[in-house]
Amino acid sequence: MRTILFLRHAQAVLPDSTGKDFDRSLSKAGRSDAEKQAERILKAGIKPDFILCSPAKRTLQTAEIFSAAINGVFPEDTIAPHAAASLYRAGATGYIHEIRTQVPATAQCALIVGHNPSIEDCTLLFALSNSQFAQRVGYGFPTAGLARIETDGLFSEFSPENAQLTALYLPHED
């Protein structure tokens, strides 16, 4: 069984006068939410062994918080985020394409850190077989929200036909 984790970046500061969305940093609350979510998945026994993220500052910072938490618990298996430029503007199909082409065949659990609406749209594609999940995701996917998708297939063949949403880890919900 292989796992994909779709993670929406944590809360970012509002745009400054330059208006450069790409350069927005995490807010203090965002850092805290990311740290709690990283701790939460590790306590649940989920250990990503590959991280792919958008190169935007807030997604990279979120990925680095997860990487630091994983490396703190598993120092023998150090992982670092890999940035994929297309994840900054890609839609759901672009995210799936990046998973198929960028996640190594040796990985068992890949963490994909990105943006909305793409993360929410991806999650909905894999939730269609479960109306409870689909309804919950349909209410909106919060910052630092994480979806767990499982598949028996290879990452190179990852699609809604061979994988399904099995859990949601939403901040401020147990």
C-alpha positions, 0 to 999 in steps of 0.5 A: 500500500502506498500513500499520498498526503495532500497538504494545503500550505499553512496560513500565510501573512497577508500580501504586503504592498509589493503584492507578490503572492509568491513571496508570502511567508507563514504567519505565526498561527500558520507555523503553529498549525503546521507544527501541530499537523506534522506532530499529529501525522507522526503520532498516527504512524504516518511517515512521509519518505518523500516531500514535493512542494510548490516553490512559493515561500509559504509552501516551502516553509510548510514543507520544511516544518514537516521535514524537520519534524520527520527528521527529528523523529527519524534522524537516520532517514533524513528527507528534504523537500523537493520543489516543483515549479509547476505546483504553484499554478497547476490544477488537479491534473497537474498535481497528479502529473507531478506525482506520476513523474516526480515521486520515486518508485521507491517511496512509500509515502509522499507528502505533496504541499500545495495551494488551493483550489488545487489541493481541494480539487485533488482531494475531491477527485479521490473522495468521490467514492465516499460521500461523507468525505466528499461532503466534508471537503466540499465545505472547504479545505482549510490551510494546513488541512491534510488528506490521506490517499491510499493506493495499491498501484505505483505512483507512476500510475496514480489516479482516482481510478486506483486510489481513494481518500481514507482520512482527513486531518484538519487543523483544530479538529480531532 
